[in-house]
Amino acid sequence: MKLLRLFAASFSLSLRVSLAHRVNLAFDLGQSLTTVAAVLATTLAVYQHTNVLAGWSRAEILVLTGVYALISGIRGAFIDPSLSKFAGTIRDGGLDDALLRPAPSRFTTPCREHAPPALGQSVAGLGMIGVGIQDLPHPPGPLNIVAAAVLVGGAVVITWSLSLIIASLAFWADRIELAPLTASLWDVGRYPADAYRQPLRIVVGGLLPVAGMITLPSAALTGNDPLVPRLIGGSALTVGFAAVAMFVFRQGLKRYTGATS
């Protein structure tokens, strides 16, 4: 509960800062919605030439794009603002501030800053999911919706874990900016994992599941996959990546010497 209160206070502060600069807020919201529109346009452009993409219909791909936008908004609001600047805080000693706070460093380090306007993507994503579901021949049942919500939560944890792992590499190579790598990997998720050929499908679906984490909740909503195996697989991936992220972060902290070194 203490961590939740700290998280709420940190987000509240970021929200008030955003509301204090209304022009910037409007620009950031517009940028978020433009990003979603660009992803949607490029994805649906494929359906000008075909009715199915890797077994996914137009309505199903609309659901998938909505899930992608939903998680992208959460990622942009709560994960990227801190971790994209992680290498810089190691170089200039700014990480000291997070480590000295009376809370676990695994929480204070990746949750120091937030970008509330990015949640505009999540709102747009929910809208796309709703439109896509209406066009499905068989709307999802309550169990599908619950399973999709659980898998979306797992996807958020996995993308946080991947971002933390990549950011933690700065402990060993702090002169290399790795944030663009995270953004490039995330772009892979805008298409279903089935659209990629082997062995790339194994990589984006399991080893670095940037496509799999979007495909799983989307498939749960559209009824393309059995729920129980996907829930078990998604839960195992979530726990595994979170454990690896914590291990890499702790090992990296042992190399950090602070601003006075």
ChimeraX attribute file (.defattr): number of C-alpha atoms within 10 A of each C-alpha:
attribute: neighborCount
match mode: 1-to-1
recipient: residues
	/A:1	6
	/A:2	8
	/A:3	12
	/A:4	9
	/A:5	10
	/A:6	16
	/A:7	19
	/A:8	12
	/A:9	12
	/A:10	16
	/A:11	20
	/A:12	14
	/A:13	14
	/A:14	19
	/A:15	16
	/A:16	11
	/A:17	14
	/A:18	19
	/A:19	15
	/A:20	11
	/A:21	10
	/A:22	11
	/A:23	11
	/A:24	13
	/A:25	19
	/A:26	14
	/A:27	12
	/A:28	18
	/A:29	18
	/A:30	16
	/A:31	16
	/A:32	22
	/A:33	23
	/A:34	13
	/A:35	14
	/A:36	24
	/A:37	15
	/A:38	11
	/A:39	18
	/A:40	19
	/A:41	11
	/A:42	11
	/A:43	17
	/A:44	16
	/A:45	11
	/A:46	13
	/A:47	14
	/A:48	7
	/A:49	8
	/A:50	10
	/A:51	11
	/A:52	14
	/A:53	17
	/A:54	11
	/A:55	13
	/A:56	19
	/A:57	16
	/A:58	20
	/A:59	21
	/A:60	24
	/A:61	28
	/A:62	24
	/A:63	30
	/A:64	29
	/A:65	28
	/A:66	30
	/A:67	30
	/A:68	30
	/A:69	32
	/A:70	27
	/A:71	22
	/A:72	27
	/A:73	26
	/A:74	20
	/A:75	23
	/A:76	21
	/A:77	23
	/A:78	23
	/A:79	24
	/A:80	24
	/A:81	17
	/A:82	21
	/A:83	26
	/A:84	20
	/A:85	16
	/A:86	26
	/A:87	25
	/A:88	17
	/A:89	20
	/A:90	22
	/A:91	17
	/A:92	12
	/A:93	16
	/A:94	15
	/A:95	21
	/A:96	17
	/A:97	14
	/A:98	19
	/A:99	17
	/A:100	11
	/A:101	11
	/A:102	8
	/A:103	14
	/A:104	12
	/A:105	17
	/A:106	15
	/A:107	14
	/A:108	22
	/A:109	21
	/A:110	23
	/A:111	20
	/A:112	19
	/A:113	21
	/A:114	25
	/A:115	23
	/A:116	23
	/A:117	25
	/A:118	24
	/A:119	23
	/A:120	23
	/A:121	30
	/A:122	26
	/A:123	16
	/A:124	20
	/A:125	27
	/A:126	18
	/A:127	17
	/A:128	24
	/A:129	25
	/A:130	14
	/A:131	15
	/A:132	22
	/A:133	19
	/A:134	14
	/A:135	14
	/A:136	17
	/A:137	9
	/A:138	11
	/A:139	14
	/A:140	17
	/A:141	12
	/A:142	10
	/A:143	12
	/A:144	20
	/A:145	16
	/A:146	15
	/A:147	20
	/A:148	24
	/A:149	16
	/A:150	15
	/A:151	26
	/A:152	23
	/A:153	17
	/A:154	23
	/A:155	25
	/A:156	21
	/A:157	19
	/A:158	25
	/A:159	24
	/A:160	20
	/A:161	24
	/A:162	22
	/A:163	25
	/A:164	27
	/A:165	22
	/A:166	20
	/A:167	26
	/A:168	25
	/A:169	18
	/A:170	20
	/A:171	20
	/A:172	12
	/A:173	13
	/A:174	17
	/A:175	12
	/A:176	11
	/A:177	17
	/A:178	21
	/A:179	17
	/A:180	10
	/A:181	12
	/A:182	20
	/A:183	13
	/A:184	10
	/A:185	16
	/A:186	19
	/A:187	14
	/A:188	17
	/A:189	23
	/A:190	23
	/A:191	22
	/A:192	27
	/A:193	25
	/A:194	18
	/A:195	14
	/A:196	17
	/A:197	9
	/A:198	10
	/A:199	8
	/A:200	13
	/A:201	19
	/A:202	16
	/A:203	16
	/A:204	23
	/A:205	21
	/A:206	17
	/A:207	13
	/A:208	18
	/A:209	26
	/A:210	26
	/A:211	26
	/A:212	25
	/A:213	31
	/A:214	29
	/A:215	29
	/A:216	29
	/A:217	32
	/A:218	30
	/A:219	23
	/A:220	25
	/A:221	31
	/A:222	27
	/A:223	17
	/A:224	14
	/A:225	14
	/A:226	11
	/A:227	19
	/A:228	11
	/A:229	10
	/A:230	18
	/A:231	19
	/A:232	12
	/A:233	14
	/A:234	25
	/A:235	17
	/A:236	13
	/A:237	21
	/A:238	21
	/A:239	15
	/A:240	13
	/A:241	21
	/A:242	20
	/A:243	13
	/A:244	15
	/A:245	23
	/A:246	16
	/A:247	13
	/A:248	18
	/A:249	21
	/A:250	14
	/A:251	13
	/A:252	16
	/A:253	16
	/A:254	9
	/A:255	10
	/A:256	16
	/A:257	12
	/A:258	17
	/A:259	14
	/A:260	7
	/A:261	6
